[in-house]
Amino acid sequence: MSDTAPVITIINRHYPPNPGITGESAWDMAKYLIEKYKAEVHIVHIDRTYDGGGQIRQPIGILHPVNTIYEGKNGLLKLISGTLDGLFLILKARKLNKGKVIVMTSPPLLPFWATWFLKDWVLWSMDLFPEGFAAAGTIKPTNFIYRWVLKKTYQKPPQHLIALGPNQATFVKQSYQKQIPTTILPCGVLFHQENDPNVPEWKKDDGKIYFGYCGNLAKPHSDEFLLRFIDNLDTQKHHLILAIYGEKADAVLAYAQGKEGITILKSVPRSQLHFIDVHLVSLLQEWTHIAVPSKAVSSICAGASMLFCGNKEADTWALLHKASWLIEENKPLDAQIKTFLANLTPAEVQQKRANAQHLIEDLQMMVVNAYEDVRGLEFPSPLLGKG
């Protein structure tokens, strides 16, 4: 491993101060490498503001913004512009030719363009595309264009893979049909989490178990899980906090409105996540490995437990099962939820929360080890084929 300061380029749609968990993840890596190794970190990103989760942070590193061709709301034009944004980002990074290039997966098809225009690069897999388009129903998996893009995306493997979990890593390597050196870097791990000691107004001293669904309720997530959970809530023992946004949120909020045992909030600050005993997280089976919910990891890092509705093969369950319970998304939900709520005890919740405290250290160590892996990567530059 070289003792010289590392030079890397990270390509991603989002970057602070714009919100978005992928940009925040890139910021975390850049901050670690700059502060510990005086790394030269270049960030190639789209120059616009997006809606999204994550903290508002001041940028770090050397920024190279790229203009987008469209900032409107039209779905088709957004798809076209997002595809072209990915091309422009890759070409910008290629022209820069600064050290190791880490290609994230936003905007969609960023890795597709990387296979065409970069010689040596690292894939940092967040949500996977084009698979995400098929999972969302935007395009059929049998469509000729989809199959061609999928084939080309996985035609040329990266030199290294940074995956959100071990099962996503296996999925990606199977797609490339290659064994690729791999680093596991969970998304959503919180360091130095400051838990607000002041009990929020919504948390009552009533001896009830507090559940919470806080965050995006979009295509990859199960609104049916949340609706059936509301139906089975025992208001004598349970209370539900709803702080949701996204395309499936309005219908759930309308259903929950006025129901006993439910508090609807605009948002729950990270500093208050620990006041929720059990965080609800969902992932539809068709999105397994294609998306890995970061809020599941953040919930555990806040010292809470989790009820996960999804596939047992998902990394959410693989990484966090010691502090969690599972509702299998591909089986009837109502009976599973009814049984879970009927049998759940405060003592069991406290045990899972205690398990979360041990998991926090493991997750934080995984992140540090991943950053050290990135620091130690050695291969030629993306354009010239020589360092």
C-alpha positions in Angstrom: 0.0 0.0 0.0 1.4 3.4 -1.0 2.1 6.0 1.8 1.2 8.9 -0.6 -2.1 10.7 -0.1 -4.9 8.9 -2.0 -6.5 10.6 -4.9 -10.1 9.6 -5.8 -13.0 10.8 -7.8 -16.6 10.0 -6.6 -19.4 10.3 -9.2 -22.9 10.7 -7.9 -26.0 12.7 -8.7 -26.4 14.1 -5.2 -23.9 15.9 -3.0 -24.2 18.3 -0.1 -25.6 20.8 0.5 -28.3 19.2 -1.6 -30.1 16.5 0.5 -30.0 12.8 -0.4 -28.6 9.8 1.4 -26.3 8.8 -1.4 -24.7 12.2 -1.4 -24.4 12.1 2.4 -22.7 8.7 2.1 -20.2 10.1 -0.4 -19.6 13.1 1.9 -18.9 10.7 4.9 -16.3 8.8 2.9 -14.7 12.0 1.6 -14.5 13.5 5.1 -12.8 10.4 6.5 -10.2 10.2 3.8 -9.5 13.9 3.8 -9.2 14.2 7.6 -7.2 11.0 8.2 -5.0 10.8 5.0 -5.2 14.3 3.5 -6.7 12.7 0.5 -7.4 14.6 -2.7 -11.1 13.9 -3.2 -12.9 15.1 -6.3 -16.7 15.0 -6.4 -18.5 15.0 -9.8 -22.2 15.7 -9.3 -25.3 17.3 -10.8 -25.6 21.0 -10.0 -29.2 21.3 -8.8 -31.4 20.9 -5.8 -33.4 17.7 -5.1 -36.0 16.6 -2.6 -34.7 13.9 -0.4 -33.7 12.7 3.1 -30.4 13.2 4.8 -28.9 16.1 6.7 -28.0 19.4 5.2 -24.2 19.5 5.2 -21.6 21.8 3.9 -19.6 20.3 1.0 -16.2 18.9 1.5 -13.6 18.0 -1.2 -13.1 19.5 -4.7 -16.4 19.9 -6.4 -17.0 19.5 -10.2 -20.7 20.3 -10.8 -22.4 19.3 -14.0 -25.5 21.1 -15.3 -28.6 19.0 -16.0 -30.7 19.4 -19.2 -34.0 19.3 -17.4 -35.3 20.2 -13.9 -39.1 19.8 -14.4 -41.5 17.1 -13.2 -42.5 15.3 -16.4 -41.8 11.6 -15.9 -40.5 10.8 -19.4 -38.4 13.9 -19.6 -36.9 13.2 -16.1 -36.0 9.7 -17.3 -34.3 11.0 -20.4 -32.5 13.7 -18.6 -31.4 11.4 -15.8 -30.0 9.0 -18.4 -28.1 11.8 -20.1 -27.0 13.2 -16.7 -25.2 10.0 -16.1 -23.4 10.2 -19.4 -22.3 13.7 -18.7 -21.0 12.9 -15.2 -18.9 10.0 -16.6 -17.5 12.1 -19.4 -16.6 14.9 -16.9 -14.8 12.4 -14.6 -13.0 10.9 -17.6 -11.8 14.3 -18.6 -10.6 15.1 -15.1 -8.7 11.9 -14.9 -8.0 12.2 -11.2 -7.0 9.0 -9.4 -9.3 6.2 -8.6 -12.9 6.7 -9.8 -15.7 5.5 -7.7 -19.0 5.2 -9.6 -22.2 5.2 -7.5 -25.6 4.3 -9.0 -27.4 7.6 -9.1 -28.5 8.8 -11.6 -29.8 5.5 -13.0 -27.5 3.8 -15.6 -24.4 5.5 -14.3 -22.6 2.1 -14.3 -23.9 1.5 -17.8 -22.0 4.6 -19.0 -19.0 3.7 -17.0 -18.6 0.4 -18.9 -18.4 2.4 -22.1 -16.1 5.2 -21.1 -14.0 4.2 -18.1 -11.1 1.8 -18.2 -10.6 1.1 -14.4 -13.2 2.0 -11.9 -14.9 1.0 -8.6 -18.7 0.3 -8.4 -20.4 1.6 -5.3 -23.7 0.0 -5.5 -26.7 1.7 -3.9 -30.0 1.2 -5.7 -29.4 -1.0 -8.8 -30.5 0.0 -12.3 -31.8 -0.9 -14.9 -33.2 -3.6 -12.5 -35.0 -0.9 -10.5 -37.0 0.2 -13.6 -38.3 -3.4 -14.0 -39.0 -3.7 -10.3 -41.0 -0.4 -10.4 -43.0 -1.6 -13.4 -41.6 1.2 -15.5 -40.5 -1.3 -18.1 -41.1 -5.0 -18.6 -38.1 -7.3 -18.0 -38.8 -8.9 -21.4 -38.5 -5.6 -23.2 -35.7 -5.7 -25.8 -34.2 -2.3 -24.8 -34.2 -3.3 -21.1 -32.5 -6.6 -21.9 -29.9 -4.9 -24.0 -29.1 -2.3 -21.4 -28.9 -4.9 -18.7 -26.5 -7.0 -20.7 -24.3 -4.0 -21.5 -24.3 -2.8 -17.9 -22.9 -6.1 -16.7 -20.6 -6.8 -19.7 -17.5 -5.2 -18.2 -16.9 -5.7 -14.4 -15.4 -3.0 -12.2 -12.0 -3.5 -10.6 -13.6 -3.4 -7.2 -17.1 -3.6 -5.7 -18.5 -1.6 -2.7 -21.8 -3.2 -1.8 -24.5 -2.3 0.8 -24.4 -5.8 2.2 -23.1 -9.4 1.6 -26.2 -10.6 -0.3 -26.3 -7.6 -2.6 -22.7 -8.2 -3.3 -23.4 -11.8 -4.3 -26.3 -10.6 -6.5 -24.1 -8.0 -8.3 -21.2 -10.5 -8.8 -23.6 -13.1 -10.2 -24.9 -10.4 -12.6 -21.3 -9.7 -13.8 -20.6 -13.5 -13.8 -17.2 -12.6 -12.2 -15.5 -12.8 -8.9 -14.8 -9.2 -8.0 -12.8 -8.0 -5.0 -15.5 -6.7 -2.6 -16.0 -4.3 0.3 -19.2 -4.2 2.4 -20.3 -0.7 3.3 -23.7 -0.4 4.9 -25.6 2.8 4.2 -27.1 4.8 7.0 -24.6 4.0 9.8 -24.5 6.9 12.2 -21.4 8.0 14.1 -21.5 10.2 17.2 -25.3 10.0 17.2 -26.6 12.7 19.6 -29.7 11.5 21.3 -31.9 14.4 22.5 -32.4 13.9 26.2 -35.6 15.9 26.1 -38.7 13.7 25.7 -40.7 14.9 22.7 -44.3 15.9 23.1 -45.5 12.9 21.1 -43.8 10.4 23.5 -46.1 9.9 26.5 -45.3 8.2 29.8 -48.0 5.6 29.2 -46.1 2.3 29.3 -47.0 1.6 25.7 -44.7 0.2 23.0 -44.0 3.0 20.5 -43.7 2.0 16.8 -42.7 4.4 14.1 -42.6 4.5 10.3 -40.3 7.5 9.5 -39.2 8.2 6.0 -39.9 7.5 2.4 -42.9 5.3 1.4 -42.1 4.9 -2.3 -42.2 2.2 -5.0 -39.8 -0.2 -3.2 -41.8 -0.1 0.0 -45.0 -1.9 1.1 -48.0 0.4 1.9 -50.0 -2.8 2.4 -47.8 -3.7 5.4 -48.4 -0.3 7.0 -52.2 -0.5 6.4 -52.4 -4.0 7.9 -50.3 -2.9 10.8 -52.7 0.0 11.5 -55.6 -2.5 11.4 -54.0 -4.7 14.0 -52.7 -2.1 16.4 -53.8 -2.6 20.0 -54.2 0.9 21.2 -54.2 -0.2 24.8 -50.6 -1.5 24.4 -49.2 0.2 21.3 -48.8 3.6 19.7 -47.8 4.4 16.1 -45.8 7.4 14.9 -46.2 8.1 11.2 -43.8 10.5 9.6 -43.9 9.5 5.9 -43.5 11.1 2.5 -43.3 9.7 -1.0 -45.7 8.5 -3.6 -47.5 5.9 -1.4 -47.7 8.2 1.7 -50.9 10.2 1.0 -53.2 7.1 0.9 -51.8 5.7 4.1 -52.0 9.1 5.9 -55.6 9.4 4.8 -56.4 5.9 6.1 -54.7 6.7 9.4 -56.2 10.1 9.9 -58.3 10.3 13.1 -57.6 6.8 14.2 -56.8 6.2 17.9 -53.3 5.3 18.8 -51.7 7.1 15.9 -49.7 10.3 15.8 -49.0 11.9 12.4 -45.9 14.1 12.2 -44.1 15.9 9.4 -40.8 14.3 10.4 -38.9 12.9 13.3 -35.3 14.3 13.8 -32.5 11.8 14.0 -31.9 13.0 17.5 -35.3 11.6 18.5 -35.3 8.3 16.7 -34.4 6.5 20.0 -37.7 7.5 21.5 -39.3 5.0 19.1 -39.0 1.4 20.4 -39.6 -0.4 17.2 -39.0 1.1 13.7 -41.1 -0.3 10.9 -39.2 -0.9 7.6 -40.5 -2.5 4.4 -39.1 -3.7 1.1 -41.1 -5.5 -1.6 -39.7 -8.8 -2.6 -39.1 -7.7 -6.2 -36.7 -5.0 -4.9 -34.6 -7.4 -2.8 -30.9 -6.6 -3.5 -31.9 -3.8 -5.9 -32.6 -1.5 -2.9 -31.4 -1.7 0.7 -33.2 0.7 3.0 -30.8 3.0 4.8 -33.3 4.0 7.4 -33.2 0.5 8.8 -29.5 0.9 9.6 -30.0 4.4 11.0 -32.8 3.1 13.3 -30.5 0.5 14.8 -27.7 3.0 15.1 -30.1 5.2 17.1 -30.4 2.3 19.6 -33.9 1.2 18.6 -35.2 -2.2 17.3 -36.8 -2.9 14.0 -39.7 -4.8 12.5 -38.8 -5.6 8.9 -41.4 -6.6 6.3 -39.4 -8.1 3.4 -37.5 -11.1 2.2 -35.3 -13.0 4.6 -32.6 -13.0 2.0 -32.4 -9.2 2.1 -29.4 -7.5 3.6 -31.6 -5.6 5.9 -32.4 -8.9 7.6 -28.9 -10.4 7.1 -27.1 -7.5 8.8 -29.7 -6.5 11.5 -31.7 -9.6 12.4 -30.3 -9.7 16.0 -32.1 -6.5 16.8 -35.1 -7.2 14.6 -38.3 -9.2 13.8 -39.3 -10.4 10.4 -42.7 -10.2 8.6 -42.3 -12.2 5.3 -43.6 -9.9 2.6 -44.4 -12.8 0.2 -46.8 -14.4 2.7 -50.2 -13.1 4.0 -49.4 -10.1 6.1 -52.5 -9.8 8.3 -52.0 -13.0 10.2 -48.2 -12.5 10.7 -48.8 -8.9 12.1 -51.6 -10.0 14.3 -49.5 -12.8 15.8 -46.5 -10.5 16.3 -48.4 -7.8 18.1 -50.3 -10.2 20.3 -47.1 -11.9 21.5 -44.8 -8.9 21.7 -43.7 -8.0 25.3 -41.9 -4.9 26.6 -39.1 -7.2 27.9 -38.6 -8.6 24.4 -38.4 -5.1 23.0 -35.8 -4.1 25.6 -33.7 -7.2 24.7 -33.7 -6.3 21.0 -32.7 -2.7 21.8 -29.9 -4.1 23.9 -28.8 -6.2 20.9 -28.9 -3.0 18.8 -26.2 -1.5 21.0 -23.8 -4.3 20.2 -24.7 -4.1 16.5 -23.8 -0.4 16.4 -20.2 -1.2 17.1 -20.1 -3.9 14.4 -21.7 -1.6 11.8 -19.3 1.3 12.6 -16.3 -1.0 12.3 -17.6 -2.2 8.9 -17.7 1.4 7.7 -14.2 2.2 8.9 -12.8 -1.0 7.4 -14.6 -0.1 4.1 -13.0 3.4 4.1 -9.6 1.8 4.7 -10.2 -0.6 1.8 -10.9 2.4 -0.4 -7.8 4.2 0.8 -5.7 1.1 -0.1 -7.1 0.5 -3.6 -4.3 0.4 -6.2 -5.0 0.3 -9.9 -4.4 2.5 -13.0 -6.1 5.8 -13.7 -9.5 5.6 -15.5 -8.3 7.2 -18.8 -4.6 6.6 -19.3 -4.2 3.1 -18.0 -1.3 4.2 -15.8 -1.2 5.8 -12.3 
